Amino acid sequence: MKLSRRHLLQAGGATALGTLTLPALAAPAHAADEFDTLRLRYRDSITGTGFDPAAQPFASRLAAIGDVAAERRAAMTPGAAALWPDLPLDVSSSVTGSYSRLRAMALAWALPGTGLTGDTTLRGEIIAGLDQLHAAVYKPSTAWFGNWWDWNIGTPQTLLDIMALLYDHLTATRISNWLAAVDTFAPAVAPLLNGGASTGANRSDVCLVIARRGIVGKNATKIAAARDGLSPIFEYVRTGDGYYEDGSFIQHGVVPYAGTYGAALLSGLSGLFGLLAGSTWAVTDPHRQIAFDAMTRSWAPFVYNGLIMDCVSGRGVSRGLSVGDALGVQGDDHVRGHGIVANFVRMADAASPAEAAAWRSMVKGWIQREYWGNLADDPVLSLPSLAACLAVRDNASITAAAEPVHHRLFPSQDQAVHRRAGWAASIAMCSKRTTFYETGNGEHLKGWHTNNGMLSYWGSTWGNGQYSDAFWPTVDPYRLPGTTTSKKALADGAGGTWGAPDPGTSWVGGATDGTYAALGQDTRGLQSTLQAKKSWFCLDDSIVCLGAGISSADGTAVETIVDNRNLGGGTGIQPLVVDGTAQPTTIGWSATLSGVGWAHNSFAGIVFPGGATVKALREARSGSWSQINTGGTTEVLTRRYLTLYVDHGVNPSAGSYRYILMPGADTAATAARAAAPTVSVLANTASVQAISDTTTGVSAANFFAAGTAGPITVSAPCSVLMRESGGQLKVSVADPTRAATTITVTIARGGYATASGDGRISVTGLNPITLVVEVGGALGASRTITFGTGGAVTGGQHVSLPPTADAYVRDGGYATANYGADSTLVVKNDGTGYARRSYLKFDLTSLPAAPKRAVLWVSGNTADSVGTHTTISAYAVSADGWTENAVTWNTAPALGALLSTAPLCQVADWIPLDVTAFVQAQHAGDRVATIALWQAALGRATQLNSRTNTTRPPFLQVVTG
């Protein structure tokens, strides 16, 4: 049996070892203190408060809790090796499962209306079960086995919950013994029990364990350690696990995971913020705002009317119906979403008044608009969460927030969400930075293509059960909507576990102005020779989908899946109309349709510019959850599907496609758009894909190589989005490859005298408009400038200056050593003997005019055994007399003013440092600029390429006016 973390920690259950001795327990007296106050708050967070147990849906929920507990109680069969026969205690998940069942029984005992409320015999059985689990396995003398998570997180969280519920009926000896076991397997926030790094959701989970252990055991040191242990979570990362400045959230190094691990992180953070609020140990880290900001930047974009989009749930999408789940509840995007919605409510209690009001408005809107798998009917959602969410829903003073209209691109997790008033869509991509998919623990066995261009969409009043209704066990895994795939057969778990498989490509991402977007992917097939260039241009009522350069030598067919709709378990006769003609609704029908101008599949209109040959298939597909997750049920499920796809044939060499998806459009609107198109395809090749749209004024291009498309010319691979509207021209540029420092973009437009926007875009020409865009170090983020607004703008000239000298120096025993001949520059603010600074000198005499922008570009990464992320800073240096081959720590010039600071990590990247004011001053003076690199505070060792390095040497970028 395998249950998800959510089911284990919420559904709960219990079993017994040997003959249960039922103690007659009196409630011992405990002196009231701050620990007791927090313990009672902890208990209330388990049972919930502020609801009427006789009112619905609470009365039914309480009765169900009682039924589950009674079932668990009746099934207890004491034996030498287990509390329950199906949970042998030589399996780590069974240890957690056994405590979880005891928790279910304790909850029924503690709550009103369960039929077991206050049952003293039941209470004795629970305590006896805890005694025997402690004696048999969860004790200090046990060497942990199986999955570390069970010992470090799953079991102690559940045990502590039970202790909080039964505290007044536990002896001091029991409390001491059981807490000693918790201390053994969760002794500290880091490292994890298996020696792994304690990051993200795992770290918040462990902090929650240690805080609760401190509360139950009245140990201030433990609570403080848990609080302080959260601090590393409140940092932005540039690679690996954690929060990114662009809103991405990664776990397991390469997996976009806001929907499952992220949900666990939110649960831990909201639990600790609320639990410790107002106490001696309140979370006051000044950087905790990062976690609050992430609510709207990392989570809200993926929540749609109560569901959490599957693209951020990793292998969690395969956790449908699980063997041994007492509730028999299918896990799906709505069930996962409800937990996140509830965490928004809990986080609101710890946030600023403005944030709290905004989040509660969002929650009310999500709940009100949800019509599939309603939150109020979710039997998995905990009672406290249900009560809190319904209190928001029913609060007349809270106004429901409307569905936002925006585009959100997450370059660091290779995903995007496009939202309009009546629909939303997600596009899941992958690169060498992320994974095709994650499998592990027997889960998500056929998820091979889920992150390789899958385009999912939902409507405000339609389609919200599309991926909830047994989609994952029944869909053809080779025909996920939006993907271009080889039909080459793949084995379950192909490519390796825990996110091991990735396409190895870098051009993945795009440019956005927050409303529209140009997205692209240099696509590779998993264990396949498939290659393709794919683009998605996100507009007001449509997404333009282009593909080119499609090739493969697998000896199998290659297909682009235009759409693949789950028609449910009924008759599956939802109409398909092609060019005005209704197609057969018979299951098993298929056809090759030539010269198709448009199609409508009951959920969306699809326009094929210039016509296309499209294949259609209406089929019944059967499968079970066990086929994609070894812990799933074997029940065979059947769903009907309607698939539209472009067949590129076997071993294509230059395949292509073009279509426009119009989610929610009716047949009339689709036919009208085909008859009077607003979108023109400017290019669709392996080098560039581009479109223009007369309705929005958008022209956009994805350049996989330097070139020209329509009015846009670029000097290097990049993505460009421009919009002409109301006398203004807005231009957004990004480098998905993350290889360039600057990119020159020329727009065949003129007549503008003003501009405003990102200072990292310099204007060097106005007719045509010529831009020097600083993209290095941006991690794929967009830079945007708007002409026709802001201040006056003039042209200029772009110059790159190499250093005339560079070197680093080191203190302590190395203070007289010279490192001017090295191919690297080293920086580290550290103790004596370990501190290193770097110096670079530039000759400014060749500049044709005074600088109006100056950026020092250095390339490098951290190389430190004690950390991966740090910053470096540029400092002014007034003395220029030092020489490369003679400078030492003892003779190096002193540091002047701090000029700028930039982040970096262990992944080599370009690092931009703004030195404009200093270079302007030096140009007006002796026209020599010395810049030192150092760290304003203790930092990590950083290695940078020197001027003698043949790879990415440093240079000074100057734009003159």
Number of C-alpha atoms within 10 A of each C-alpha: 15 21 20 16 17 18 20 23 23 19 24 27 28 29 32 29 24 14 14 20 13 16 13 10 14 10 11 12 8 9 8 8 10 13 19 16 13 19 23 18 17 24 19 15 18 21 18 18 14 9 18 12 18 12 9 12 19 18 17 17 22 22 18 18 27 24 20 22 30 19 16 20 22 10 16 20 18 18 16 14 17 24 31 24 16 15 21 18 23 13 14 22 23 21 24 30 32 30 31 28 30 30 28 28 30 30 26 29 26 21 21 19 20 24 18 24 17 15 13 15 13 20 25 18 23 28 24 19 27 26 19 23 23 17 16 15 18 26 20 18 10 14 10 19 11 11 15 18 21 22 25 26 25 25 27 29 24 25 22 25 26 25 25 23 22 19 20 14 17 16 13 11 9 15 15 13 16 24 22 18 20 25 19 19 24 23 18 19 27 17 15 21 21 12 9 10 14 21 23 25 26 23 26 28 29 30 30 27 33 31 26 27 28 21 25 23 20 17 15 15 13 23 26 18 17 28 25 16 21 25 16 15 23 18 17 21 21 21 21 22 24 24 27 24 19 22 22 26 31 26 22 17 17 27 30 31 26 29 29 27 24 25 24 24 24 29 23 24 28 24 21 27 22 21 25 20 16 11 12 11 20 16 23 13 12 9 14 18 14 17 21 22 14 19 20 17 21 23 24 18 23 27 23 26 28 30 29 28 27 27 28 27 23 26 28 23 27 30 25 29 24 26 17 14 20 17 16 14 15 18 21 27 28 28 23 24 25 31 27 29 28 25 26 25 24 24 25 22 18 21 17 13 11 9 18 19 17 17 24 26 20 26 31 26 22 25 23 16 18 18 16 19 19 17 26 16 13 16 19 22 22 20 23 17 23 24 21 18 25 18 15 20 21 11 11 9 9 17 17 21 15 13 19 15 16 19 22 23 29 23 26 29 28 29 25 26 23 27 27 20 14 17 22 25 21 25 24 24 29 34 27 15 20 26 28 27 32 30 27 14 14 19 27 29 23 25 24 25 23 29 28 29 27 21 24 22 22 24 20 18 14 15 19 22 20 19 22 23 21 26 26 24 28 23 22 16 15 23 24 27 23 23 26 32 28 31 16 18 12 15 10 17 21 18 19 13 17 18 21 18 23 22 21 15 16 18 26 31 35 35 32 30 22 15 15 25 31 32 29 30 26 24 28 26 20 21 17 17 15 22 25 24 27 30 28 28 28 26 23 17 16 21 23 23 21 23 24 22 21 27 23 26 16 18 14 15 17 26 23 25 23 26 23 22 22 24 23 21 15 9 13 19 16 16 15 21 17 19 16 15 10 12 14 16 18 13 16 12 13 18 13 14 13 11 12 18 22 25 25 28 21 19 21 21 26 30 28 21 20 12 15 18 16 21 18 20 19 24 19 20 17 16 20 20 27 24 22 26 28 20 23 25 20 16 12 13 15 19 22 25 26 24 22 27 22 21 20 22 16 17 19 22 16 15 23 22 21 21 21 25 23 23 23 26 19 15 23 12 14 25 22 12 19 23 13 9 14 13 20 14 20 17 19 23 21 21 17 24 28 28 22 23 17 12 12 15 16 24 26 33 35 34 28 23 14 16 14 19 20 16 16 21 19 21 16 18 23 31 32 29 29 28 20 16 12 8 9 15 20 20 26 27 31 30 34 30 22 21 19 18 22 19 22 20 23 21 20 14 14 14 11 19 15 16 20 17 16 15 13 17 22 25 25 22 18 21 14 15 19 22 25 21 26 25 27 24 23 21 24 28 25 28 23 24 23 19 23 18 17 12 10 12 19 14 18 21 18 21 15 15 16 17 20 15 19 29 28 27 25 25 19 14 10 18 18 16 16 18 22 23 15 16 19 23 29 28 29 27 19 16 11 12 12 15 23 26 21 25 28 26 23 20 19 22 11 9 18 14 14 17 24 16 21 23 21 22 22 25 24 24 26 24 17 17 8 9 13 20 23 22 23 24 20 26 25 22 20 17 15 16 11 18 16 19 13 14 23 24 21 14 12 22 18 12 16 14 11 17 17 17 18 15 17 24 22 20 15 14 22 24 24 25 22 21 23 20 15 20 27 20 15 18 19 13 10 12 16 19 25 25 26 26 26 26 25 15 13 14 21 26 26 27 21 24 20 29 24 16 14 9 11 18 19 25 20 25 24 25 25 21 17
